[in-house]
């Protein structure tokens, strides 16, 4: 079994914040990158073929093909990928939402970490976007808020920004 460390090399896509493969010792990095690019080309060809063969879903299939065309793989260190992913999710600002949006989020799934800190009543969604990142909702002084946060890092929570 291979151990993943911050220094493990990966083939990643920063557009989709995903890892295509881990490059453990002995893997030919350039060959793996070429394999990822070839896989992307095959995926695009499949979506385009589906668009021709299934005209009722053509628009959807062509949308998927266009999304795949934007994929740009690169070889990088896993720790750098995780830092980029954290920045991608947590750099989004707090946004003001409606009261209805707040209560819809509260009632869709059981909330976690429902607390009041610095006068802000806030909770996190139990379902994660990825890893530790999830949606958080807050209310304070008659206003309602949303932000993507690290569920385990309170410095990213809404009460620090309103």
Number of C-alpha atoms within 10 A of each C-alpha: 3 7 6 14 10 11 11 16 21 25 24 24 18 16 14 14 17 15 16 16 14 20 20 14 10 6 10 10 17 11 10 18 20 12 12 19 16 12 12 19 14 13 16 20 13 15 20 20 15 18 20 14 11 12 11 11 12 17 13 14 21 18 14 17 22 14 13 18 13 12 17 15 21 16 20 17 18 21 16 15 22 14 10 14 19 17 11 13 19 18 13 11 12 21 13 17 15 12 13 10 15 20 12 11 18 19 10 10 12 13 17 15 13 16 13 14 12 10 12 20 17 25 24 28 22 16 14 15 13 11 9 13 21 19 20 28 29 25 22 15 8 6 14 21 22 24 23 24 27 22 22 11 10 11 12 17 26 25 20 12 10 16
